[in-house]
Amino acid sequence: MQKEAEYIVSYKGLREGKHTFAFTVNRDFFSLIEESLYNDGDVRVNVCLNKGMRMLVFDFDIKGIVASVCDNCLEPINVPVSCQNTLYIKFGDEYDEPAEDIIILPHEEYKFDLKQVIYELIVTSLPMRHLHPTRNDGTTGCNPEMVEKLNEYKINKPHAGSEQTSDPRWDELKKLIDKKG
């Protein structure tokens, strides 16, 4: 079981220059995140910390899969995740986040917890929709029974009894466009 301390980087004791860290994101990691959208995965996170006198630069390289649910058929699916990102940490009087990739830490801080940053990078790099990939023959990889059920409820044409009438104001505007062209 992973502990929260595994994601904390104590930078005060490190000499200036580059330092590398490797983290694993899996079920234990997601259990550490309060109100996590995901429960499992297999993601490798490599972090290169470039420590300077006045600034820390974290370069993230994230690759792996996150367990999710297909948005079409509700079957389990592994969604690939891959991203590279940079986080700049500067020092000031109080904590602040002036931009999405800049954090200001108080001068007296000596460590930084990467857990939330790693989680946010993973979640924001996932596609909006989680779908099974299309097979070579062009069919969907979704559960065929669920696809059939969805097609039963698919609306391709107007409901019976509803009339398609156009708005007369738009019709007049279309006439003007046709005359100009």
VMD Tcl script that builds the backbone (N, CA, C; Angstrom):
set m [mol new atoms 543]
animate dup $m
set s [atomselect $m all]
$s set {name element resname resid chain x y z} {
  {N N MET 1 A 0.842 -1.186 0.000}
  {CA C MET 1 A 0.000 0.000 0.000}
  {C C MET 1 A 0.885 1.245 0.000}
  {N N GLN 2 A 0.598 2.151 -0.915}
  {CA C GLN 2 A 1.383 3.373 -0.999}
  {C C GLN 2 A 0.931 4.358 0.062}
  {N N LYS 3 A 1.857 5.151 0.499}
  {CA C LYS 3 A 1.559 6.164 1.494}
  {C C LYS 3 A 1.716 7.537 0.865}
  {N N GLU 4 A 1.034 8.504 1.458}
  {CA C GLU 4 A 1.098 9.862 0.938}
  {C C GLU 4 A 2.516 10.399 0.911}
  {N N ALA 5 A 3.346 9.990 1.851}
  {CA C ALA 5 A 4.716 10.496 1.955}
  {C C ALA 5 A 5.552 10.143 0.728}
  {N N GLU 6 A 5.151 9.121 -0.023}
  {CA C GLU 6 A 5.914 8.710 -1.206}
  {C C GLU 6 A 5.927 9.791 -2.292}
  {N N TYR 7 A 4.969 10.693 -2.256}
  {CA C TYR 7 A 4.841 11.712 -3.292}
  {C C TYR 7 A 5.362 13.069 -2.845}
  {N N ILE 8 A 5.959 13.117 -1.667}
  {CA C ILE 8 A 6.507 14.365 -1.144}
  {C C ILE 8 A 7.988 14.443 -1.479}
  {N N VAL 9 A 8.379 15.548 -2.102}
  {CA C VAL 9 A 9.779 15.775 -2.454}
  {C C VAL 9 A 10.341 16.817 -1.484}
  {N N SER 10 A 11.330 16.415 -0.694}
  {CA C SER 10 A 12.020 17.339 0.209}
  {C C SER 10 A 13.186 17.947 -0.563}
  {N N TYR 11 A 13.047 19.190 -0.945}
  {CA C TYR 11 A 14.032 19.821 -1.816}
  {C C TYR 11 A 15.095 20.615 -1.067}
  {N N LYS 12 A 14.890 20.942 0.188}
  {CA C LYS 12 A 15.873 21.748 0.935}
  {C C LYS 12 A 17.215 21.037 1.052}
  {N N GLY 13 A 17.235 19.734 1.227}
  {CA C GLY 13 A 18.481 18.992 1.392}
  {C C GLY 13 A 19.183 18.649 0.094}
  {N N LEU 14 A 18.547 18.932 -1.031}
  {CA C LEU 14 A 19.137 18.600 -2.330}
  {C C LEU 14 A 20.067 19.706 -2.804}
  {N N ARG 15 A 21.154 19.328 -3.454}
  {CA C ARG 15 A 22.047 20.344 -4.013}
  {C C ARG 15 A 21.451 20.840 -5.329}
  {N N GLU 16 A 21.928 21.964 -5.787}
  {CA C GLU 16 A 21.443 22.535 -7.038}
  {C C GLU 16 A 21.762 21.596 -8.191}
  {N N GLY 17 A 20.863 21.551 -9.163}
  {CA C GLY 17 A 21.041 20.686 -10.315}
  {C C GLY 17 A 19.831 19.789 -10.522}
  {N N LYS 18 A 20.022 18.759 -11.333}
  {CA C LYS 18 A 18.911 17.872 -11.704}
  {C C LYS 18 A 18.847 16.647 -10.800}
  {N N HIS 19 A 17.608 16.292 -10.454}
  {CA C HIS 19 A 17.324 15.113 -9.635}
  {C C HIS 19 A 16.116 14.422 -10.253}
  {N N THR 20 A 16.120 13.093 -10.292}
  {CA C THR 20 A 15.011 12.371 -10.897}
  {C C THR 20 A 14.267 11.553 -9.844}
  {N N PHE 21 A 12.964 11.433 -10.068}
  {CA C PHE 21 A 12.085 10.668 -9.193}
  {C C PHE 21 A 11.155 9.853 -10.079}
  {N N ALA 22 A 10.779 8.672 -9.607}
  {CA C ALA 22 A 9.838 7.819 -10.342}
  {C C ALA 22 A 8.698 7.435 -9.408}
  {N N PHE 23 A 7.489 7.539 -9.908}
  {CA C PHE 23 A 6.297 7.222 -9.127}
  {C C PHE 23 A 5.412 6.270 -9.920}
  {N N THR 24 A 4.639 5.473 -9.186}
  {CA C THR 24 A 3.666 4.578 -9.796}
  {C C THR 24 A 2.277 5.023 -9.365}
  {N N VAL 25 A 1.395 5.143 -10.349}
  {CA C VAL 25 A 0.007 5.504 -10.068}
  {C C VAL 25 A -0.836 4.262 -10.310}
  {N N ASN 26 A -1.494 3.811 -9.242}
  {CA C ASN 26 A -2.344 2.622 -9.319}
  {C C ASN 26 A -3.511 2.786 -8.344}
  {N N ARG 27 A -4.143 1.693 -8.003}
  {CA C ARG 27 A -5.308 1.725 -7.106}
  {C C ARG 27 A -4.966 2.418 -5.781}
  {N N ASP 28 A -3.788 2.129 -5.243}
  {CA C ASP 28 A -3.390 2.743 -3.970}
  {C C ASP 28 A -3.268 4.259 -4.090}
  {N N PHE 29 A -2.712 4.724 -5.207}
  {CA C PHE 29 A -2.581 6.168 -5.425}
  {C C PHE 29 A -3.949 6.834 -5.463}
  {N N PHE 30 A -4.868 6.269 -6.263}
  {CA C PHE 30 A -6.191 6.881 -6.399}
  {C C PHE 30 A -6.959 6.877 -5.077}
  {N N SER 31 A -6.666 5.914 -4.195}
  {CA C SER 31 A -7.339 5.894 -2.888}
  {C C SER 31 A -6.858 7.047 -1.998}
  {N N LEU 32 A -5.702 7.616 -2.299}
  {CA C LEU 32 A -5.179 8.748 -1.527}
  {C C LEU 32 A -5.831 10.070 -1.923}
  {N N ILE 33 A -6.445 10.100 -3.102}
  {CA C ILE 33 A -7.050 11.327 -3.625}
  {C C ILE 33 A -8.504 11.403 -3.169}
  {N N GLU 34 A -8.817 12.486 -2.491}
  {CA C GLU 34 A -10.185 12.679 -2.017}
  {C C GLU 34 A -11.097 12.966 -3.213}
  {N N GLU 35 A -12.207 12.266 -3.295}
  {CA C GLU 35 A -13.196 12.417 -4.367}
  {C C GLU 35 A -12.591 12.195 -5.761}
  {N N SER 36 A -11.759 11.176 -5.881}
  {CA C SER 36 A -11.137 10.850 -7.154}
  {C C SER 36 A -12.177 10.374 -8.164}
  {N N LEU 37 A -11.991 10.765 -9.412}
  {CA C LEU 37 A -12.887 10.331 -10.487}
  {C C LEU 37 A -12.567 8.911 -10.945}
  {N N TYR 38 A -11.378 8.421 -10.590}
  {CA C TYR 38 A -10.921 7.117 -11.038}
  {C C TYR 38 A -10.470 6.290 -9.852}
  {N N ASN 39 A -10.503 4.962 -10.018}
  {CA C ASN 39 A -10.156 4.068 -8.916}
  {C C ASN 39 A -8.917 3.228 -9.165}
  {N N ASP 40 A -8.518 3.070 -10.429}
  {CA C ASP 40 A -7.410 2.177 -10.711}
  {C C ASP 40 A -6.700 2.610 -11.983}
  {N N GLY 41 A -5.496 2.112 -12.144}
  {CA C GLY 41 A -4.711 2.406 -13.329}
  {C C GLY 41 A -3.329 1.814 -13.190}
  {N N ASP 42 A -2.550 1.982 -14.216}
  {CA C ASP 42 A -1.154 1.576 -14.206}
  {C C ASP 42 A -0.391 2.642 -14.983}
  {N N VAL 43 A 0.056 3.668 -14.264}
  {CA C VAL 43 A 0.695 4.820 -14.880}
  {C C VAL 43 A 2.074 5.007 -14.265}
  {N N ARG 44 A 3.054 5.236 -15.118}
  {CA C ARG 44 A 4.414 5.530 -14.667}
  {C C ARG 44 A 4.631 7.028 -14.796}
  {N N VAL 45 A 5.116 7.629 -13.719}
  {CA C VAL 45 A 5.377 9.061 -13.698}
  {C C VAL 45 A 6.858 9.269 -13.401}
  {N N ASN 46 A 7.551 9.841 -14.367}
  {CA C ASN 46 A 8.953 10.199 -14.171}
  {C C ASN 46 A 9.031 11.713 -14.026}
  {N N VAL 47 A 9.718 12.142 -12.970}
  {CA C VAL 47 A 9.811 13.569 -12.685}
  {C C VAL 47 A 11.286 13.938 -12.619}
  {N N CYS 48 A 11.631 14.998 -13.335}
  {CA C CYS 48 A 12.984 15.545 -13.272}
  {C C CYS 48 A 12.883 16.900 -12.590}
  {N N LEU 49 A 13.526 17.024 -11.445}
  {CA C LEU 49 A 13.547 18.279 -10.708}
  {C C LEU 49 A 14.864 18.981 -10.997}
  {N N ASN 50 A 14.761 20.195 -11.508}
  {CA C ASN 50 A 15.938 21.027 -11.710}
  {C C ASN 50 A 15.889 22.098 -10.633}
  {N N LYS 51 A 16.749 21.941 -9.627}
  {CA C LYS 51 A 16.740 22.852 -8.488}
  {C C LYS 51 A 17.724 23.990 -8.733}
  {N N GLY 52 A 17.198 25.190 -8.658}
  {CA C GLY 52 A 18.021 26.390 -8.749}
  {C C GLY 52 A 17.984 27.124 -7.418}
  {N N MET 53 A 18.698 28.228 -7.338}
  {CA C MET 53 A 18.729 28.987 -6.088}
  {C C MET 53 A 17.384 29.624 -5.762}
  {N N ARG 54 A 16.690 30.093 -6.778}
  {CA C ARG 54 A 15.453 30.836 -6.551}
  {C C ARG 54 A 14.208 30.151 -7.107}
  {N N MET 55 A 14.390 28.980 -7.728}
  {CA C MET 55 A 13.244 28.351 -8.374}
  {C C MET 55 A 13.466 26.847 -8.502}
  {N N LEU 56 A 12.352 26.113 -8.478}
  {CA C LEU 56 A 12.350 24.681 -8.748}
  {C C LEU 56 A 11.576 24.465 -10.047}
  {N N VAL 57 A 12.106 23.608 -10.909}
  {CA C VAL 57 A 11.408 23.295 -12.152}
  {C C VAL 57 A 11.197 21.779 -12.176}
  {N N PHE 58 A 9.917 21.376 -12.180}
  {CA C PHE 58 A 9.559 19.959 -12.244}
  {C C PHE 58 A 9.100 19.642 -13.664}
  {N N ASP 59 A 9.791 18.706 -14.323}
  {CA C ASP 59 A 9.372 18.223 -15.643}
  {C C ASP 59 A 8.757 16.837 -15.459}
  {N N PHE 60 A 7.493 16.694 -15.878}
  {CA C PHE 60 A 6.750 15.452 -15.720}
  {C C PHE 60 A 6.665 14.714 -17.050}
  {N N ASP 61 A 6.873 13.409 -17.010}
  {CA C ASP 61 A 6.658 12.532 -18.158}
  {C C ASP 61 A 5.751 11.410 -17.663}
  {N N ILE 62 A 4.517 11.390 -18.163}
  {CA C ILE 62 A 3.490 10.480 -17.651}
  {C C ILE 62 A 3.008 9.574 -18.776}
  {N N LYS 63 A 3.040 8.241 -18.526}
  {CA C LYS 63 A 2.577 7.269 -19.528}
  {C C LYS 63 A 1.931 6.089 -18.823}
  {N N GLY 64 A 0.844 5.593 -19.399}
  {CA C GLY 64 A 0.195 4.410 -18.857}
  {C C GLY 64 A -1.263 4.334 -19.239}
  {N N ILE 65 A -2.043 3.643 -18.404}
  {CA C ILE 65 A -3.481 3.489 -18.637}
  {C C ILE 65 A -4.234 3.777 -17.343}
  {N N VAL 66 A -5.454 4.260 -17.501}
  {CA C VAL 66 A -6.351 4.503 -16.382}
  {C C VAL 66 A -7.616 3.694 -16.621}
  {N N ALA 67 A -8.050 2.965 -15.597}
  {CA C ALA 67 A -9.276 2.168 -15.707}
  {C C ALA 67 A -10.479 3.100 -15.627}
  {N N SER 68 A -11.387 2.932 -16.571}
  {CA C SER 68 A -12.588 3.763 -16.611}
  {C C SER 68 A -13.752 2.924 -17.107}
  {N N VAL 69 A -14.804 3.597 -17.542}
  {CA C VAL 69 A -16.001 2.953 -18.072}
  {C C VAL 69 A -16.296 3.582 -19.424}
  {N N CYS 70 A -16.623 2.759 -20.403}
  {CA C CYS 70 A -16.956 3.249 -21.741}
  {C C CYS 70 A -18.214 4.109 -21.661}
  {N N ASP 71 A -18.162 5.269 -22.300}
  {CA C ASP 71 A -19.303 6.181 -22.284}
  {C C ASP 71 A -20.487 5.665 -23.096}
  {N N ASN 72 A -20.260 4.716 -24.006}
  {CA C ASN 72 A -21.353 4.165 -24.809}
  {C C ASN 72 A -21.986 2.943 -24.172}
  {N N CYS 73 A -21.162 1.945 -23.837}
  {CA C CYS 73 A -21.730 0.657 -23.418}
  {C C CYS 73 A -21.572 0.370 -21.921}
  {N N LEU 74 A -20.906 1.253 -21.196}
  {CA C LEU 74 A -20.721 1.136 -19.744}
  {C C LEU 74 A -19.891 -0.074 -19.330}
  {N N GLU 75 A -19.131 -0.655 -20.267}
  {CA C GLU 75 A -18.222 -1.751 -19.957}
  {C C GLU 75 A -16.885 -1.162 -19.502}
  {N N PRO 76 A -16.126 -1.907 -18.699}
  {CA C PRO 76 A -14.793 -1.423 -18.286}
  {C C PRO 76 A -13.892 -1.205 -19.502}
  {N N ILE 77 A -13.041 -0.197 -19.400}
  {CA C ILE 77 A -12.130 0.133 -20.489}
  {C C ILE 77 A -10.856 0.724 -19.882}
  {N N ASN 78 A -9.734 0.438 -20.513}
  {CA C ASN 78 A -8.469 1.053 -20.119}
  {C C ASN 78 A -8.185 2.197 -21.082}
  {N N VAL 79 A -8.104 3.406 -20.536}
  {CA C VAL 79 A -7.889 4.602 -21.346}
  {C C VAL 79 A -6.402 4.968 -21.287}
  {N N PRO 80 A -5.738 5.067 -22.438}
  {CA C PRO 80 A -4.320 5.428 -22.409}
  {C C PRO 80 A -4.124 6.876 -21.985}
  {N N VAL 81 A -3.059 7.103 -21.244}
  {CA C VAL 81 A -2.701 8.451 -20.816}
  {C C VAL 81 A -1.239 8.675 -21.155}
  {N N SER 82 A -0.950 9.835 -21.713}
  {CA C SER 82 A 0.422 10.192 -22.056}
  {C C SER 82 A 0.512 11.709 -22.074}
  {N N CYS 83 A 1.414 12.250 -21.258}
  {CA C CYS 83 A 1.586 13.694 -21.277}
  {C C CYS 83 A 2.957 14.075 -20.737}
  {N N GLN 84 A 3.389 15.227 -21.161}
  {CA C GLN 84 A 4.592 15.856 -20.641}
  {C C GLN 84 A 4.186 17.254 -20.219}
  {N N ASN 85 A 4.672 17.678 -19.054}
  {CA C ASN 85 A 4.299 18.982 -18.545}
  {C C ASN 85 A 5.413 19.511 -17.660}
  {N N THR 86 A 5.413 20.816 -17.454}
  {CA C THR 86 A 6.403 21.461 -16.602}
  {C C THR 86 A 5.690 22.305 -15.563}
  {N N LEU 87 A 6.185 22.237 -14.327}
  {CA C LEU 87 A 5.661 23.034 -13.218}
  {C C LEU 87 A 6.807 23.850 -12.651}
  {N N TYR 88 A 6.567 25.150 -12.516}
  {CA C TYR 88 A 7.565 26.056 -11.960}
  {C C TYR 88 A 7.162 26.429 -10.544}
  {N N ILE 89 A 8.107 26.303 -9.622}
  {CA C ILE 89 A 7.848 26.687 -8.239}
  {C C ILE 89 A 8.818 27.804 -7.884}
  {N N LYS 90 A 8.220 28.930 -7.515}
  {CA C LYS 90 A 9.003 30.085 -7.076}
  {C C LYS 90 A 8.766 30.262 -5.587}
  {N N PHE 91 A 9.532 31.120 -4.973}
  {CA C PHE 91 A 9.388 31.352 -3.534}
  {C C PHE 91 A 8.976 32.786 -3.283}
  {N N GLY 92 A 8.077 32.957 -2.309}
  {CA C GLY 92 A 7.565 34.277 -1.959}
  {C C GLY 92 A 7.144 34.304 -0.511}
  {N N ASP 93 A 6.354 35.316 -0.160}
  {CA C ASP 93 A 5.920 35.488 1.227}
  {C C ASP 93 A 4.817 34.513 1.619}
  {N N GLU 94 A 3.937 34.185 0.654}
  {CA C GLU 94 A 2.832 33.271 0.964}
  {C C GLU 94 A 2.487 32.425 -0.251}
  {N N TYR 95 A 1.741 31.342 0.007}
  {CA C TYR 95 A 1.350 30.411 -1.055}
  {C C TYR 95 A 0.443 31.117 -2.051}
  {N N ASP 96 A 0.693 30.847 -3.353}
  {CA C ASP 96 A -0.139 31.427 -4.402}
  {C C ASP 96 A -0.002 30.562 -5.651}
  {N N GLU 97 A -1.008 30.592 -6.492}
  {CA C GLU 97 A -0.987 29.922 -7.794}
  {C C GLU 97 A -1.380 30.936 -8.860}
  {N N PRO 98 A -0.442 31.783 -9.305}
  {CA C PRO 98 A -0.784 32.827 -10.273}
  {C C PRO 98 A -1.100 32.303 -11.671}
  {N N ALA 99 A -0.670 31.102 -11.986}
  {CA C ALA 99 A -0.962 30.485 -13.288}
  {C C ALA 99 A -1.051 28.984 -13.077}
  {N N GLU 100 A -1.565 28.268 -14.079}
  {CA C GLU 100 A -1.749 26.825 -13.916}
  {C C GLU 100 A -0.435 26.068 -13.818}
  {N N ASP 101 A 0.652 26.658 -14.301}
  {CA C ASP 101 A 1.941 25.967 -14.236}
  {C C ASP 101 A 2.958 26.665 -13.331}
  {N N ILE 102 A 2.478 27.592 -12.498}
  {CA C ILE 102 A 3.358 28.296 -11.563}
  {C C ILE 102 A 2.749 28.253 -10.168}
  {N N ILE 103 A 3.569 27.882 -9.200}
  {CA C ILE 103 A 3.155 27.889 -7.796}
  {C C ILE 103 A 4.193 28.686 -7.013}
  {N N ILE 104 A 3.714 29.518 -6.124}
  {CA C ILE 104 A 4.609 30.260 -5.240}
  {C C ILE 104 A 4.479 29.667 -3.850}
  {N N LEU 105 A 5.615 29.215 -3.305}
  {CA C LEU 105 A 5.653 28.644 -1.961}
  {C C LEU 105 A 6.307 29.630 -1.004}
  {N N PRO 106 A 5.891 29.619 0.250}
  {CA C PRO 106 A 6.562 30.462 1.246}
  {C C PRO 106 A 8.038 30.064 1.391}
  {N N HIS 107 A 8.899 31.025 1.710}
  {CA C HIS 107 A 10.337 30.781 1.834}
  {C C HIS 107 A 10.656 29.695 2.851}
  {N N GLU 108 A 9.848 29.570 3.903}
  {CA C GLU 108 A 10.156 28.611 4.964}
  {C C GLU 108 A 9.797 27.164 4.615}
  {N N GLU 109 A 9.110 26.937 3.504}
  {CA C GLU 109 A 8.781 25.562 3.085}
  {C C GLU 109 A 10.055 24.817 2.709}
  {N N TYR 110 A 10.048 23.521 2.927}
  {CA C TYR 110 A 11.213 22.708 2.605}
  {C C TYR 110 A 10.852 21.459 1.799}
  {N N LYS 111 A 9.541 21.262 1.553}
  {CA C LYS 111 A 9.098 20.090 0.800}
  {C C LYS 111 A 7.866 20.457 -0.017}
  {N N PHE 112 A 7.579 19.602 -1.030}
  {CA C PHE 112 A 6.409 19.833 -1.882}
  {C C PHE 112 A 5.759 18.495 -2.186}
  {N N ASP 113 A 4.442 18.428 -2.016}
  {CA C ASP 113 A 3.676 17.209 -2.269}
  {C C ASP 113 A 3.217 17.210 -3.733}
  {N N LEU 114 A 3.689 16.244 -4.495}
  {CA C LEU 114 A 3.369 16.147 -5.921}
  {C C LEU 114 A 2.079 15.390 -6.208}
  {N N LYS 115 A 1.480 14.788 -5.192}
  {CA C LYS 115 A 0.323 13.906 -5.384}
  {C C LYS 115 A -0.796 14.585 -6.167}
  {N N GLN 116 A -1.240 15.752 -5.745}
  {CA C GLN 116 A -2.358 16.431 -6.399}
  {C C GLN 116 A -1.975 16.887 -7.806}
  {N N VAL 117 A -0.757 17.327 -7.986}
  {CA C VAL 117 A -0.293 17.762 -9.303}
  {C C VAL 117 A -0.307 16.585 -10.279}
  {N N ILE 118 A 0.214 15.443 -9.835}
  {CA C ILE 118 A 0.220 14.243 -10.687}
  {C C ILE 118 A -1.209 13.853 -11.053}
  {N N TYR 119 A -2.105 13.840 -10.083}
  {CA C TYR 119 A -3.499 13.476 -10.335}
  {C C TYR 119 A -4.123 14.419 -11.379}
  {N N GLU 120 A -3.937 15.716 -11.198}
  {CA C GLU 120 A -4.536 16.688 -12.118}
  {C C GLU 120 A -3.956 16.567 -13.520}
  {N N LEU 121 A -2.663 16.296 -13.628}
  {CA C LEU 121 A -2.067 16.117 -14.955}
  {C C LEU 121 A -2.646 14.893 -15.656}
  {N N ILE 122 A -2.837 13.825 -14.916}
  {CA C ILE 122 A -3.408 12.603 -15.504}
  {C C ILE 122 A -4.839 12.865 -15.961}
  {N N VAL 123 A -5.649 13.424 -15.089}
  {CA C VAL 123 A -7.067 13.625 -15.407}
  {C C VAL 123 A -7.249 14.587 -16.581}
  {N N THR 124 A -6.479 15.663 -16.613}
  {CA C THR 124 A -6.654 16.631 -17.700}
  {C C THR 124 A -6.072 16.152 -19.030}
  {N N SER 125 A -5.225 15.126 -19.007}
  {CA C SER 125 A -4.681 14.621 -20.270}
  {C C SER 125 A -5.523 13.498 -20.865}
  {N N LEU 126 A -6.502 13.011 -20.112}
  {CA C LEU 126 A -7.398 11.972 -20.639}
  {C C LEU 126 A -8.365 12.581 -21.648}
  {N N PRO 127 A -8.798 11.799 -22.636}
  {CA C PRO 127 A -9.786 12.330 -23.590}
  {C C PRO 127 A -11.119 12.605 -22.898}
  {N N MET 128 A -11.889 13.507 -23.471}
  {CA C MET 128 A -13.195 13.869 -22.896}
  {C C MET 128 A -14.131 12.661 -22.857}
  {N N ARG 129 A -14.142 11.894 -23.933}
  {CA C ARG 129 A -15.002 10.715 -23.998}
  {C C ARG 129 A -14.148 9.473 -23.942}
  {N N HIS 130 A -14.585 8.517 -23.158}
  {CA C HIS 130 A -13.886 7.239 -23.043}
  {C C HIS 130 A -14.677 6.209 -23.838}
  {N N LEU 131 A -14.100 5.791 -24.961}
  {CA C LEU 131 A -14.787 4.869 -25.863}
  {C C LEU 131 A -13.866 3.720 -26.241}
  {N N HIS 132 A -14.480 2.547 -26.468}
  {CA C HIS 132 A -13.707 1.427 -26.992}
  {C C HIS 132 A -13.197 1.803 -28.377}
  {N N PRO 133 A -11.998 1.381 -28.727}
  {CA C PRO 133 A -11.491 1.710 -30.068}
  {C C PRO 133 A -12.277 0.970 -31.149}
  {N N THR 134 A -12.282 1.552 -32.330}
  {CA C THR 134 A -12.944 0.935 -33.478}
  {C C THR 134 A -12.074 -0.205 -33.993}
  {N N ARG 135 A -12.706 -1.310 -34.329}
  {CA C ARG 135 A -11.980 -2.481 -34.843}
  {C C ARG 135 A -11.530 -2.237 -36.276}
  {N N ASN 136 A -10.680 -3.120 -36.778}
  {CA C ASN 136 A -10.161 -3.002 -38.148}
  {C C ASN 136 A -11.272 -3.053 -39.190}
  {N N ASP 137 A -12.367 -3.785 -38.898}
  {CA C ASP 137 A -13.466 -3.890 -39.859}
  {C C ASP 137 A -14.431 -2.705 -39.784}
  {N N GLY 138 A -14.127 -1.722 -38.927}
  {CA C GLY 138 A -14.953 -0.511 -38.834}
  {C C GLY 138 A -16.046 -0.575 -37.788}
  {N N THR 139 A -16.217 -1.723 -37.141}
  {CA C THR 139 A -17.249 -1.832 -36.112}
  {C C THR 139 A -16.693 -1.345 -34.773}
  {N N THR 140 A -17.589 -1.005 -33.902}
  {CA C THR 140 A -17.197 -0.518 -32.588}
  {C C THR 140 A -16.752 -1.673 -31.694}
  {N N GLY 141 A -15.889 -1.375 -30.749}
  {CA C GLY 141 A -15.428 -2.382 -29.803}
  {C C GLY 141 A -16.347 -2.504 -28.603}
  {N N CYS 142 A -17.460 -1.794 -28.618}
  {CA C CYS 142 A -18.408 -1.797 -27.502}
  {C C CYS 142 A -19.169 -3.126 -27.423}
  {N N ASN 143 A -19.778 -3.361 -26.305}
  {CA C ASN 143 A -20.602 -4.542 -26.065}
  {C C ASN 143 A -21.732 -4.545 -27.099}
  {N N PRO 144 A -21.820 -5.587 -27.953}
  {CA C PRO 144 A -22.822 -5.614 -29.033}
  {C C PRO 144 A -24.260 -5.542 -28.524}
  {N N GLU 145 A -24.545 -6.176 -27.388}
  {CA C GLU 145 A -25.908 -6.128 -26.841}
  {C C GLU 145 A -26.294 -4.703 -26.468}
  {N N MET 146 A -25.350 -3.966 -25.872}
  {CA C MET 146 A -25.643 -2.597 -25.472}
  {C C MET 146 A -25.783 -1.695 -26.702}
  {N N VAL 147 A -24.959 -1.910 -27.727}
  {CA C VAL 147 A -25.056 -1.123 -28.955}
  {C C VAL 147 A -26.408 -1.346 -29.610}
  {N N GLU 148 A -26.867 -2.594 -29.623}
  {CA C GLU 148 A -28.179 -2.905 -30.193}
  {C C GLU 148 A -29.289 -2.189 -29.413}
  {N N LYS 149 A -29.180 -2.219 -28.095}
  {CA C LYS 149 A -30.179 -1.562 -27.241}
  {C C LYS 149 A -30.176 -0.044 -27.482}
  {N N LEU 150 A -28.985 0.543 -27.607}
  {CA C LEU 150 A -28.889 1.982 -27.869}
  {C C LEU 150 A -29.509 2.340 -29.218}
  {N N ASN 151 A -29.296 1.481 -30.211}
  {CA C ASN 151 A -29.861 1.742 -31.535}
  {C C ASN 151 A -31.390 1.684 -31.527}
  {N N GLU 152 A -31.970 0.899 -30.625}
  {CA C GLU 152 A -33.429 0.859 -30.507}
  {C C GLU 152 A -33.986 2.214 -30.106}
  {N N TYR 153 A -33.237 2.935 -29.294}
  {CA C TYR 153 A -33.724 4.215 -28.778}
  {C C TYR 153 A -33.186 5.421 -29.541}
  {N N LYS 154 A -32.401 5.165 -30.567}
  {CA C LYS 154 A -31.820 6.240 -31.352}
  {C C LYS 154 A -32.897 6.922 -32.182}
  {N N ILE 155 A -32.862 8.224 -32.195}
  {CA C ILE 155 A -33.852 8.999 -32.943}
  {C C ILE 155 A -33.184 9.506 -34.211}
  {N N ASN 156 A -33.679 9.006 -35.361}
  {CA C ASN 156 A -33.116 9.403 -36.646}
  {C C ASN 156 A -34.027 10.331 -37.422}
  {N N LYS 157 A -35.281 10.365 -37.067}
  {CA C LYS 157 A -36.231 11.176 -37.814}
  {C C LYS 157 A -37.179 11.842 -36.831}
  {N N PRO 158 A -37.913 12.855 -37.280}
  {CA C PRO 158 A -38.851 13.530 -36.379}
  {C C PRO 158 A -39.936 12.574 -35.895}
  {N N HIS 159 A -40.441 12.828 -34.723}
  {CA C HIS 159 A -41.514 12.003 -34.173}
  {C C HIS 159 A -42.755 12.092 -35.044}
  {N N ALA 160 A -43.496 11.027 -35.089}
  {CA C ALA 160 A -44.750 11.011 -35.846}
  {C C ALA 160 A -45.694 12.049 -35.263}
  {N N GLY 161 A -46.338 12.791 -36.119}
  {CA C GLY 161 A -47.292 13.793 -35.664}
  {C C GLY 161 A -46.680 15.172 -35.508}
  {N N SER 162 A -45.366 15.265 -35.445}
  {CA C SER 162 A -44.767 16.602 -35.331}
  {C C SER 162 A -44.473 17.103 -36.735}
  {N N GLU 163 A -44.827 18.318 -36.973}
  {CA C GLU 163 A -44.629 18.891 -38.299}
  {C C GLU 163 A -43.352 19.705 -38.314}
  {N N GLN 164 A -42.629 19.597 -39.402}
  {CA C GLN 164 A -41.418 20.378 -39.568}
  {C C GLN 164 A -41.808 21.668 -40.281}
  {N N THR 165 A -41.848 22.727 -39.556}
  {CA C THR 165 A -42.144 24.015 -40.176}
  {C C THR 165 A -40.929 24.899 -39.992}
  {N N SER 166 A -40.677 25.711 -40.970}
  {CA C SER 166 A -39.542 26.614 -40.869}
  {C C SER 166 A -40.036 27.963 -40.364}
  {N N ASP 167 A -39.135 28.689 -39.802}
  {CA C ASP 167 A -39.437 30.019 -39.278}
  {C C ASP 167 A -39.465 30.990 -40.455}
  {N N PRO 168 A -40.563 31.705 -40.666}
  {CA C PRO 168 A -40.668 32.596 -41.828}
  {C C PRO 168 A -39.601 33.694 -41.825}
  {N N ARG 169 A -39.130 34.098 -40.657}
  {CA C ARG 169 A -38.085 35.132 -40.606}
  {C C ARG 169 A -36.797 34.619 -41.241}
  {N N TRP 170 A -36.469 33.356 -40.986}
  {CA C TRP 170 A -35.263 32.780 -41.577}
  {C C TRP 170 A -35.439 32.597 -43.075}
  {N N ASP 171 A -36.639 32.249 -43.485}
  {CA C ASP 171 A -36.894 32.075 -44.919}
  {C C ASP 171 A -36.632 33.372 -45.674}
  {N N GLU 172 A -37.078 34.495 -45.118}
  {CA C GLU 172 A -36.860 35.796 -45.762}
  {C C GLU 172 A -35.373 36.133 -45.821}
  {N N LEU 173 A -34.627 35.810 -44.745}
  {CA C LEU 173 A -33.181 36.074 -44.747}
  {C C LEU 173 A -32.473 35.203 -45.782}
  {N N LYS 174 A -32.913 33.965 -45.918}
  {CA C LYS 174 A -32.303 33.073 -46.908}
  {C C LYS 174 A -32.521 33.604 -48.319}
  {N N LYS 175 A -33.681 34.212 -48.569}
  {CA C LYS 175 A -33.962 34.801 -49.891}
  {C C LYS 175 A -32.983 35.919 -50.182}
  {N N LEU 176 A -32.676 36.759 -49.164}
  {CA C LEU 176 A -31.736 37.855 -49.345}
  {C C LEU 176 A -30.329 37.328 -49.677}
  {N N ILE 177 A -29.917 36.281 -48.993}
  {CA C ILE 177 A -28.603 35.684 -49.242}
  {C C ILE 177 A -28.552 35.139 -50.653}
  {N N ASP 178 A -29.622 34.465 -51.096}
  {CA C ASP 178 A -29.661 33.891 -52.436}
  {C C ASP 178 A -29.575 34.980 -53.499}
  {N N LYS 179 A -30.212 36.154 -53.279}
  {CA C LYS 179 A -30.193 37.234 -54.247}
  {C C LYS 179 A -28.790 37.829 -54.390}
  {N N LYS 180 A -28.046 37.904 -53.239}
  {CA C LYS 180 A -26.691 38.489 -53.281}
  {C C LYS 180 A -25.726 37.584 -54.015}
  {N N GLY 181 A -25.876 36.265 -53.844}
  {CA C GLY 181 A -24.929 35.300 -54.405}
  {C C GLY 181 A -25.083 35.167 -55.850}
}
mol reanalyze $m
mol bondsrecalc $m
mol representation Tube
mol addrep $m
